């Protein structure tokens, strides 16, 4: 851990030992605000994760940001300075407040599919060629599929580079998760 990260309370490596009770949830009014806050926090090096909100705190936005609760004040300051403050911050204090993982992975033998929110990305497991993009209803989904299907995972553009909608964002999440799993 660098000295700067030590003083900022950031960790340069994955801290998978975080207990559920040590996490909080940042709730925003809409998905655009979640994406903006995620960008700000990741740029600053914070260990966060975009997830689905538990039903008890759903506000219409279908995404929240889970974060280490001990860093609440510093994260809030970072977001406020960037003009991206959340509507509310909720500590995860009970199983009912658990955020929902936006990822689902299915193994179909020769194919692996990762679903992130409403978008699905499927690759051939041996060749890692993208065989299908599906889901969503955004106007850029056909374009995203055209640019990605039939090409190896390593050779396709990141969906965030060519997509401009919530579906493109969800496909980016599926793309990142697929790369982690392959």
N, CA and C of each residue as an Amber inpcrd file, in Angstrom:
protein
   546
   0.8570000  -1.1720000   0.0000000   0.0000000   0.0000000   0.0000000
   0.8980000   1.2270000   0.0000000   0.5970000   2.1670000  -0.8890000
   1.4070000   3.3760000  -0.9470000   1.1160000   4.2420000   0.2770000
   2.0390000   5.1310000   0.5630000   1.8750000   6.0250000   1.7040000
   0.6590000   6.9380000   1.5070000   0.4710000   7.4420000   0.2780000
  -0.6750000   8.2900000  -0.0130000  -1.9800000   7.5320000   0.2280000
  -2.0500000   6.2990000  -0.2590000  -3.2520000   5.4990000  -0.0600000
  -3.4620000   5.1740000   1.4110000  -2.3930000   4.9880000   2.1500000
  -2.5180000   4.7250000   3.5770000  -3.2160000   5.8980000   4.2680000
  -2.7720000   7.1190000   3.9700000  -3.3560000   8.2770000   4.6190000
  -4.7610000   8.5770000   4.1340000  -5.0780000   8.1880000   2.9000000
  -6.4300000   8.3820000   2.3900000  -7.3430000   7.2400000   2.7950000
  -6.7740000   6.1850000   3.3860000  -7.5900000   5.0550000   3.8020000
  -7.9220000   4.1170000   2.6580000  -7.1790000   4.2190000   1.5630000
  -7.4640000   3.3850000   0.4020000  -6.5670000   2.1720000   0.4120000
  -7.0440000   1.1150000  -0.1640000  -6.2580000  -0.0970000  -0.2720000
  -5.9320000  -0.3280000  -1.7310000  -4.7040000  -0.6890000  -2.0120000
  -4.3100000  -0.8920000  -3.3950000  -4.5830000  -2.3150000  -3.8560000
  -5.0230000  -3.1640000  -2.9770000  -5.3510000  -4.5260000  -3.3710000
  -6.7410000  -4.8760000  -2.8900000  -7.2970000  -5.9430000  -3.4420000
  -8.6580000  -6.3590000  -3.1120000  -8.7410000  -6.7870000  -1.6570000
  -9.6490000  -6.2220000  -0.9340000  -9.8370000  -6.5870000   0.4720000
 -11.1010000  -7.4310000   0.5880000 -11.0220000  -8.6590000   0.1170000
 -12.2060000  -9.5180000   0.0810000 -12.6270000  -9.9970000   1.4560000
 -11.8820000  -9.6570000   2.4860000 -12.2530000 -10.0790000   3.8200000
 -13.2440000  -9.1380000   4.4930000 -13.7740000  -8.1830000   3.7550000
 -14.7240000  -7.2280000   4.3320000 -16.0110000  -7.9330000   4.7160000
 -16.4260000  -7.7390000   5.9510000 -17.6780000  -8.3350000   6.4160000
 -18.8440000  -7.4890000   5.9300000 -20.0220000  -8.1360000   5.7990000
 -21.2070000  -7.4200000   5.3530000 -21.5070000  -6.2350000   6.2540000
 -21.2950000  -6.3930000   7.5600000 -21.6010000  -5.3150000   8.4960000
 -20.6080000  -4.1600000   8.3820000 -19.5470000  -4.3530000   7.6400000
 -18.5510000  -3.3030000   7.4470000 -18.7910000  -2.5100000   6.1690000
 -19.9390000  -2.7520000   5.5250000 -20.2290000  -2.0860000   4.2570000
 -21.4050000  -1.1450000   4.3900000 -21.4210000  -0.1880000   3.4930000
 -22.5520000   0.7170000   3.3750000 -23.0000000   0.7510000   1.9340000
 -24.1470000   1.3820000   1.7150000 -24.7060000   1.4880000   0.3730000
 -24.9570000   2.9610000   0.0860000 -24.4940000   3.4250000  -1.0590000
 -24.7750000   4.7770000  -1.5240000 -25.9790000   4.7020000  -2.4560000
 -27.0240000   5.4480000  -2.1550000 -28.2610000   5.4290000  -2.9310000
 -28.3630000   6.7380000  -3.7110000 -28.6650000   6.6190000  -4.9940000
 -28.7570000   7.7820000  -5.8680000 -30.1340000   7.8540000  -6.5120000
 -30.4420000   9.0180000  -7.0610000 -31.7480000   9.2300000  -7.6670000
 -31.9210000   8.4810000  -8.9790000 -30.8360000   8.3910000  -9.7700000
 -30.9500000   7.7040000 -11.0540000 -29.6290000   7.0500000 -11.4390000
 -29.6940000   6.2340000 -12.4670000 -28.5430000   5.4450000 -12.8980000
 -27.3960000   6.3250000 -13.3750000 -27.7020000   7.4270000 -14.0290000
 -26.6410000   8.3290000 -14.4930000 -25.7890000   8.8180000 -13.3310000
 -26.4380000   9.1040000 -12.2050000 -25.7000000   9.5640000 -11.0310000
 -24.8350000   8.4500000 -10.4390000 -25.3210000   7.2150000 -10.4990000
 -24.5230000   6.0750000 -10.0270000 -23.2740000   5.9420000 -10.8840000
 -23.4470000   6.0140000 -12.1990000 -22.3150000   5.8810000 -13.1120000
 -21.3020000   6.9970000 -12.8750000 -21.7880000   8.2120000 -12.6890000
 -20.8920000   9.3390000 -12.4230000 -20.1340000   9.1450000 -11.1170000
 -20.8350000   8.7540000 -10.0570000 -20.1850000   8.5350000  -8.7550000
 -19.1790000   7.3950000  -8.8390000 -19.5380000   6.3230000  -9.5380000
 -18.6090000   5.2020000  -9.7010000 -17.3290000   5.6710000 -10.3820000
 -17.4600000   6.4550000 -11.4260000 -16.2980000   6.9660000 -12.1500000
 -15.4130000   7.8050000 -11.2340000 -16.0230000   8.6990000 -10.4690000
 -15.2780000   9.5580000  -9.5450000 -14.5350000   8.7140000  -8.5080000
 -15.2470000   7.7820000  -7.8880000 -14.6490000   6.9900000  -6.8100000
 -13.5520000   6.0640000  -7.3140000 -13.7700000   5.4290000  -8.4560000
 -12.7320000   4.5350000  -8.9930000 -11.5040000   5.3220000  -9.4290000
 -11.7210000   6.5010000  -9.9900000 -10.6010000   7.3480000 -10.3930000
  -9.7420000   7.7200000  -9.1850000 -10.3960000   7.9010000  -8.0390000
  -9.6840000   8.2380000  -6.8030000  -9.1260000   7.0060000  -6.0830000
  -9.3960000   5.8140000  -6.6190000  -8.8150000   4.5950000  -6.0600000
  -9.6390000   3.8970000  -4.9870000 -10.8870000   4.2870000  -4.7860000
 -11.7110000   3.6600000  -3.7580000 -12.1520000   2.2740000  -4.1960000
 -12.2180000   1.3640000  -3.2700000 -12.6690000  -0.0080000  -3.5090000
 -14.1780000  -0.0350000  -3.3250000 -14.8970000   0.0390000  -4.4440000
 -16.3620000   0.0710000  -4.4130000 -16.8950000  -0.9770000  -5.3730000
 -18.2110000  -1.1810000  -5.3220000 -18.8330000  -2.1510000  -6.2170000
 -20.2570000  -1.7140000  -6.5340000 -20.5860000  -1.6670000  -7.8200000
 -21.9460000  -1.3410000  -8.2280000 -22.7880000  -2.6040000  -8.0950000
 -23.9460000  -2.4640000  -7.4600000 -24.8170000  -3.6060000  -7.2010000
 -26.2720000  -3.1700000  -7.3560000 -27.1710000  -4.1360000  -7.2620000
 -28.5960000  -3.8310000  -7.2520000 -29.0250000  -3.4870000  -5.8390000
 -29.9700000  -2.5610000  -5.6860000 -30.4030000  -2.1760000  -4.3410000
 -31.3100000  -3.2300000  -3.7150000 -31.2620000  -3.3570000  -2.4040000
 -32.2510000  -4.2190000  -1.7430000 -33.6270000  -3.5660000  -1.8890000
 -34.6900000  -4.3690000  -1.9460000 -36.0340000  -3.8130000  -2.1440000
 -36.4270000  -2.7520000  -1.1190000 -35.9290000  -2.8490000   0.1110000
 -36.3220000  -1.9360000   1.1760000 -35.8860000  -0.5020000   0.9370000
 -34.8560000  -0.2870000   0.0960000 -34.3850000   1.0840000  -0.1230000
 -34.4430000   1.4870000  -1.5890000 -35.1180000   0.7190000  -2.4010000
 -35.2010000   1.0390000  -3.8310000 -35.9270000   2.3670000  -4.0100000
 -35.3390000   3.2400000  -4.8430000 -35.9160000   4.5690000  -5.0630000
 -36.3210000   4.7830000  -6.5160000 -36.2620000   3.7670000  -7.3030000
 -36.5160000   3.9060000  -8.7270000 -35.2560000   3.6030000  -9.5070000
 -34.1040000   3.9260000  -8.9570000 -32.8270000   3.5970000  -9.5900000
 -32.5130000   2.1410000  -9.2670000 -32.1020000   1.3880000 -10.2610000
 -31.8630000  -0.0310000 -10.0320000 -30.4050000  -0.3640000  -9.7600000
 -29.6240000   0.6360000  -9.3370000 -28.2280000   0.4070000  -8.9840000
 -27.8710000   1.2060000  -7.7320000 -26.9720000   0.6490000  -6.9250000
 -26.3950000   1.3450000  -5.7750000 -24.8980000   1.0670000  -5.7850000
 -24.1780000   1.7640000  -4.9370000 -22.7390000   1.5230000  -4.7970000
 -22.4810000   1.0260000  -3.3860000 -21.8720000  -0.1640000  -3.2870000
 -21.4570000  -0.7080000  -1.9840000 -20.0270000  -0.2330000  -1.7260000
 -19.7560000   0.1240000  -0.4800000 -18.4510000   0.6870000  -0.1360000
 -18.0790000   0.2890000   1.2890000 -16.7870000   0.3770000   1.6440000
 -16.3750000   0.1000000   3.0220000 -16.9120000   1.1960000   3.9430000
 -17.7410000   0.8160000   4.8860000 -18.4260000   1.7700000   5.7520000
 -17.4580000   2.6480000   6.5450000 -16.3260000   2.1210000   6.8960000
 -15.3530000   2.8950000   7.6670000 -14.8680000   4.1160000   6.8870000
 -15.0250000   4.0950000   5.5710000 -14.5810000   5.2030000   4.7190000
 -15.7120000   6.1650000   4.3600000 -16.8450000   6.0590000   5.0440000
 -18.0220000   6.8640000   4.7030000 -17.7230000   8.3500000   4.5830000
 -17.0980000   8.9380000   5.5730000 -16.8500000  10.3750000   5.5740000
 -15.9530000  10.7910000   4.4130000 -14.8670000  10.0530000   4.1920000
 -13.9480000  10.3930000   3.1090000 -14.5910000  10.2130000   1.7360000
 -15.3680000   9.1600000   1.5730000 -16.0500000   8.9270000   0.3030000
 -17.0990000  10.0120000   0.0640000 -17.8440000  10.3630000   1.0880000
 -18.8380000  11.4230000   0.9520000 -18.1770000  12.7480000   0.5710000
 -17.0480000  13.0620000   1.1830000 -16.3180000  14.2870000   0.8380000
 -15.8750000  14.2650000  -0.6280000 -15.3760000  13.1210000  -1.0710000
 -14.9370000  12.9730000  -2.4620000 -16.1000000  13.2150000  -3.4140000
 -17.2550000  12.6130000  -3.1180000 -18.4200000  12.7710000  -3.9920000
 -18.9610000  14.1910000  -3.9620000 -19.0180000  14.7930000  -2.7850000
 -19.5160000  16.1750000  -2.6820000 -18.6190000  17.1340000  -3.4460000
 -17.3080000  16.9330000  -3.3640000 -16.3680000  17.7990000  -4.0930000
 -16.5590000  17.6770000  -5.6030000 -16.9960000  16.5210000  -6.0580000
 -17.2240000  16.2950000  -7.4880000 -18.6580000  16.6210000  -7.9010000
 -19.4790000  17.0600000  -6.9580000 -20.8770000  17.3620000  -7.2580000
 -21.6940000  16.1170000  -7.5340000 -21.3490000  15.0160000  -6.8710000
 -22.0270000  13.7350000  -7.1080000 -22.4950000  13.0950000  -5.8080000
 -23.0010000  13.8930000  -4.8990000 -23.4220000  13.3750000  -3.5950000
 -24.6400000  12.4520000  -3.7280000 -24.6890000  11.3850000  -2.9220000
 -25.8280000  10.4670000  -2.9700000 -27.0530000  11.0440000  -2.2680000
 -28.2190000  10.4390000  -2.5530000 -29.4500000  10.8070000  -1.8400000
 -29.3630000  10.3810000  -0.3870000 -28.8230000   9.1750000  -0.1870000
 -28.7010000   8.6650000   1.1770000 -27.5830000   7.6320000   1.2490000
 -27.1010000   7.4460000   2.4790000 -26.0860000   6.4400000   2.7680000
 -26.6980000   5.5040000   3.7920000 -26.6830000   4.2050000   3.4740000
 -27.3300000   3.2220000   4.3290000 -26.3010000   2.1840000   4.7720000
 -26.0870000   2.0310000   6.0750000 -25.2050000   0.9470000   6.5210000
 -25.9070000  -0.3990000   6.3430000 -25.1530000  -1.4030000   5.9610000
 -25.7220000  -2.7460000   5.8100000 -25.7310000  -3.3680000   7.2000000
 -26.9040000  -3.3190000   7.8510000 -27.0030000  -3.7700000   9.2380000
 -27.8420000  -5.0260000   9.3960000 -28.5130000  -5.4570000   8.3370000
 -29.3210000  -6.6670000   8.4350000 -29.3470000  -7.3620000   7.0870000
 -29.6950000  -8.6410000   7.0720000 -29.7720000  -9.3700000   5.8010000
 -30.7560000  -8.7310000   4.8200000 -31.7680000  -8.0300000   5.3300000
 -32.7430000  -7.3930000   4.4430000 -32.1570000  -6.2250000   3.6780000
 -31.0430000  -5.6880000   4.1510000 -30.4220000  -4.5560000   3.4870000
 -29.2490000  -4.9610000   2.5990000 -29.0770000  -6.2530000   2.3580000
 -27.9900000  -6.7110000   1.5070000 -28.2130000  -6.2500000   0.0740000
 -27.2000000  -5.6020000  -0.5390000 -27.3460000  -5.2840000  -1.9540000
 -27.3470000  -6.5710000  -2.7720000 -27.9480000  -6.5120000  -3.9230000
 -28.0920000  -7.6820000  -4.7780000 -27.0110000  -7.6410000  -5.8410000
 -26.3250000  -8.7520000  -6.0250000 -25.2990000  -8.8260000  -7.0480000
 -25.9620000  -8.6910000  -8.4090000 -25.4460000  -7.8120000  -9.2550000
 -26.0380000  -7.6170000 -10.5730000 -25.5770000  -8.6710000 -11.5680000
 -24.6450000  -9.5370000 -11.1490000 -24.1060000 -10.5510000 -12.0550000
 -24.7460000 -11.9080000 -11.8370000 -25.0020000 -12.5830000 -12.9340000
 -25.3870000 -13.9850000 -12.9230000 -24.5450000 -14.6600000 -13.9900000
 -23.9600000 -15.7890000 -13.6370000 -23.1260000 -16.5190000 -14.5850000
 -23.7480000 -17.8740000 -14.8240000 -23.8060000 -18.2730000 -16.0950000
 -24.3410000 -19.5790000 -16.4730000 -23.3260000 -20.2840000 -17.3520000
 -23.0570000 -21.5420000 -17.0180000 -22.1780000 -22.3780000 -17.8290000
 -23.0500000 -23.2960000 -18.6670000 -22.9700000 -23.1540000 -19.9830000
 -23.7510000 -23.9700000 -20.9100000 -22.8620000 -24.9850000 -21.6230000
 -21.9230000 -25.5580000 -20.9080000 -21.0290000 -26.5360000 -21.5260000
 -19.9310000 -25.8330000 -22.3120000 -20.1420000 -25.6820000 -23.6140000
 -19.1260000 -25.0310000 -24.4560000 -19.1800000 -23.5050000 -24.3470000
 -20.2380000 -22.9870000 -23.7440000 -20.4300000 -21.5400000 -23.6990000
 -20.5730000 -21.0550000 -22.2610000 -20.1240000 -19.8400000 -22.0290000
 -20.2640000 -19.1990000 -20.7300000 -21.0060000 -17.8830000 -20.9470000
 -22.0500000 -17.6550000 -20.1540000 -22.8300000 -16.4320000 -20.2630000
 -22.7450000 -15.6680000 -18.9490000 -22.4930000 -14.3800000 -19.0560000
 -22.5290000 -13.4820000 -17.9010000 -23.6430000 -12.4840000 -18.1590000
 -24.5190000 -12.3810000 -17.1800000 -25.5970000 -11.3970000 -17.2420000
 -25.2990000 -10.3230000 -16.2150000 -25.3590000  -9.0770000 -16.6360000
 -25.2140000  -7.9380000 -15.7350000 -26.4560000  -7.0850000 -15.9280000
 -27.2520000  -7.0080000 -14.8880000 -28.5360000  -6.3040000 -14.9560000
 -29.3420000  -6.9030000 -16.0930000 -29.6150000  -6.1430000 -17.1400000
 -30.4720000  -6.6310000 -18.2180000 -29.7030000  -7.0880000 -19.4610000
 -28.3810000  -7.0510000 -19.4200000 -27.5790000  -7.3960000 -20.6010000
 -26.8370000  -8.7110000 -20.4000000 -26.7650000  -9.4940000 -21.4900000
 -26.0890000 -10.7860000 -21.4460000 -24.9860000 -10.8350000 -22.4960000
 -23.8440000 -11.3700000 -22.0860000 -22.6810000 -11.5520000 -22.9520000
 -22.3130000 -13.0280000 -22.8940000 -22.2480000 -13.6930000 -24.0610000
 -21.9470000 -15.1220000 -24.1110000 -20.7140000 -15.3420000 -24.9820000
 -19.7790000 -16.1560000 -24.4580000 -18.5690000 -16.4870000 -25.2160000
 -18.4040000 -18.0030000 -25.3040000 -17.7130000 -18.4370000 -26.3560000
 -17.3120000 -19.8300000 -26.5010000 -16.1360000 -20.0270000 -25.5480000
 -16.2090000 -20.9940000 -24.6610000 -15.2180000 -21.1310000 -23.5850000
 -13.8220000 -21.4640000 -24.0890000 -13.6930000 -22.2170000 -25.1590000
 -12.3580000 -22.5950000 -25.6440000 -11.6890000 -21.4750000 -26.4330000
 -12.4510000 -20.8060000 -27.2850000 -11.8670000 -19.7790000 -28.1540000
 -12.0180000 -18.3700000 -27.6050000 -12.9180000 -18.1810000 -26.6280000
 -13.2600000 -16.8800000 -26.0530000 -13.8080000 -15.9060000 -27.0980000
 -14.4080000 -16.4650000 -28.1500000 -15.0810000 -15.6470000 -29.1560000
 -16.4780000 -15.3180000 -28.6480000 -16.8670000 -14.0560000 -28.7780000
 -18.2010000 -13.6240000 -28.3760000 -19.1970000 -14.2100000 -29.3720000
 -20.1640000 -14.9770000 -28.8560000 -21.1520000 -15.6120000 -29.7260000
 -22.5210000 -14.9500000 -29.6440000 -22.7690000 -14.1680000 -28.5860000
 -24.0790000 -13.5250000 -28.4770000 -24.0290000 -12.3430000 -27.5150000
 -24.7820000 -11.3140000 -27.8800000 -25.0620000 -10.1660000 -27.0220000
 -26.5820000 -10.0530000 -27.0380000 -27.2080000 -10.0030000 -25.8730000
 -28.6610000  -9.9010000 -25.8600000 -29.1330000  -9.1480000 -24.6300000
 -30.4130000  -8.7720000 -24.6720000 -31.0280000  -8.0830000 -23.5480000
 -31.1590000  -6.6000000 -23.8040000 -31.7930000  -5.9420000 -22.8780000
 -31.9480000  -4.5020000 -22.9600000 -32.9050000  -4.0790000 -24.0540000
 -33.1550000  -2.8270000 -24.1040000 -34.0380000  -2.2810000 -25.1180000
 -33.5170000  -0.9550000 -25.6300000 -32.2580000  -0.6890000 -25.3840000
 -31.6710000   0.5840000 -25.7790000 -31.3240000   0.5730000 -27.2660000
 -31.3110000   1.7300000 -27.8930000 -31.0720000   1.7910000 -29.3300000
 -29.6700000   1.3710000 -29.7690000 -28.6920000   1.3610000 -28.8550000
 -27.3390000   0.9900000 -29.2790000 -27.0330000  -0.5000000 -29.1400000
 -27.9710000  -1.3080000 -28.6400000 -27.7140000  -2.7490000 -28.4660000
 -27.3880000  -3.4390000 -29.7940000 -28.1380000  -3.2050000 -30.8750000
 -27.7570000  -3.8570000 -32.1430000 -26.3520000  -3.4610000 -32.6110000
 -25.9930000  -2.1990000 -32.4360000 -24.6540000  -1.7520000 -32.8140000
 -23.5860000  -2.4250000 -31.9530000 -23.8260000  -2.5010000 -30.6550000
 -22.8800000  -3.1650000 -29.7550000 -22.6900000  -4.6180000 -30.1750000
 -23.7810000  -5.3030000 -30.4760000 -23.7050000  -6.6980000 -30.9100000
 -22.9270000  -6.8080000 -32.2140000 -23.1920000  -5.9210000 -33.1570000
 -22.4870000  -5.9430000 -34.4470000 -20.9860000  -5.7930000 -34.2620000
 -20.5780000  -4.9390000 -33.3490000 -19.1610000  -4.6740000 -33.1250000
 -18.4530000  -5.7490000 -32.3010000 -19.2160000  -6.5940000 -31.6000000
 -18.5950000  -7.5350000 -30.6670000 -18.7590000  -9.0020000 -31.0540000
 -19.8900000  -9.3840000 -31.5920000 -20.1600000 -10.7940000 -31.8920000
 -19.2370000 -11.2790000 -33.0150000 -18.6900000 -12.4850000 -32.8060000
 -17.8100000 -13.0980000 -33.8020000 -16.3440000 -12.7600000 -33.6130000
 -16.0360000 -11.9780000 -32.6060000 -14.6560000 -11.5640000 -32.3590000
 -14.1870000 -12.0880000 -31.0060000 -12.8800000 -12.3640000 -30.8820000
 -12.3530000 -12.7980000 -29.5790000 -12.5230000 -11.7040000 -28.5150000
 -12.7830000 -12.1160000 -27.3020000 -12.9870000 -11.1970000 -26.1800000
 -11.8400000 -10.1930000 -26.0710000 -10.6180000 -10.6470000 -26.3180000
  -9.4510000  -9.7720000 -26.1990000  -9.3810000  -8.7240000 -27.3020000
 -10.1040000  -8.9250000 -28.4070000  -9.9980000  -8.0230000 -29.5550000
 -11.1720000  -7.0580000 -29.7120000 -12.1720000  -7.1750000 -28.8730000
 -13.3410000  -6.3140000 -29.0380000 -13.1480000  -5.0070000 -28.2730000
 -13.7890000  -3.9390000 -28.7400000 -13.7150000  -2.6970000 -27.9680000
 -14.5460000  -2.8340000 -26.6920000 -14.1220000  -2.1540000 -25.6600000
 -14.9100000  -2.1500000 -24.4240000 -16.2400000  -1.4790000 -24.7140000
 -17.3400000  -2.0590000 -24.2480000 -18.6530000  -1.4600000 -24.4960000
 -18.7550000   0.0050000 -24.0830000 -18.0370000   0.4030000 -23.0360000
 -18.0950000   1.7990000 -22.6050000 -17.4910000   2.7440000 -23.6340000
 -16.6480000   2.2060000 -24.5240000 -16.0340000   3.0320000 -25.5640000
 -16.9780000   3.2710000 -26.7370000 -17.9340000   2.3490000 -26.9640000
 -18.7940000   2.4610000 -28.1410000 -20.2840000   2.5590000 -27.8110000
 -20.6610000   2.3170000 -26.5660000 -22.0610000   2.4030000 -26.1550000
 -22.2960000   3.6650000 -25.3510000 -23.5340000   4.1420000 -25.3810000
 -23.8170000   5.4100000 -24.7040000 -25.1120000   5.3780000 -23.9060000
 -25.5640000   4.1950000 -23.5260000 -26.8370000   4.0750000 -22.8160000
 -26.6540000   3.2110000 -21.5760000 -27.7380000   3.0680000 -20.8170000
 -27.7220000   2.1740000 -19.6630000 -27.3990000   0.7420000 -20.0960000
 -27.9080000   0.3220000 -21.2410000 -27.6090000  -1.0240000 -21.7370000
 -26.1080000  -1.1730000 -22.0250000 -25.5040000  -0.1410000 -22.6010000
 -24.0600000  -0.1630000 -22.8500000 -23.2820000  -0.2480000 -21.5500000
 -23.7530000   0.4690000 -20.5400000 -23.1080000   0.4100000 -19.2280000
 -23.2220000  -0.9880000 -18.6220000 -24.4170000  -1.5790000 -18.6850000
 -24.6150000  -2.9300000 -18.1520000 -23.7640000  -3.9350000 -18.9150000
 -23.6590000  -3.7670000 -20.2290000 -22.8180000  -4.6580000 -21.0270000
 -21.3480000  -4.4950000 -20.6490000 -20.9320000  -3.2820000 -20.3170000
 -19.5600000  -3.0570000 -19.8370000 -19.3110000  -3.8570000 -18.5560000
 -20.2750000  -3.8490000 -17.6490000 -20.1370000  -4.6280000 -16.4160000
 -20.0170000  -6.1180000 -16.7320000 -20.8490000  -6.6190000 -17.6560000
 -20.7840000  -8.0350000 -18.0500000 -19.4440000  -8.3470000 -18.6970000
 -18.9600000  -7.4480000 -19.5300000 -17.6630000  -7.5990000 -20.2040000
 -16.5260000  -7.7010000 -19.1800000 -16.5310000  -6.8080000 -18.1910000
 -15.4860000  -6.8380000 -17.1550000 -15.5510000  -8.1260000 -16.3480000
 -16.7600000  -8.5650000 -16.0050000 -16.9190000  -9.8050000 -15.2430000
 -16.4780000 -11.0150000 -16.0740000 -16.8130000 -11.0260000 -17.3580000
 -16.3920000 -12.1260000 -18.2340000 -14.8790000 -12.1850000 -18.3140000
 -14.2320000 -11.0490000 -18.4390000 -12.7690000 -11.0210000 -18.4920000
 -12.1620000 -11.5440000 -17.1930000 -12.8190000 -11.2560000 -16.0660000
 -12.3170000 -11.7720000 -14.7760000 -12.4340000 -13.2870000 -14.7180000
 -13.5010000 -13.8310000 -15.3180000 -13.7500000 -15.2590000 -15.2140000
 -12.9810000 -16.0880000 -16.2400000 -12.5660000 -15.4420000 -17.3240000
 -11.8890000 -16.2000000 -18.3990000 -10.3940000 -16.1340000 -18.3180000
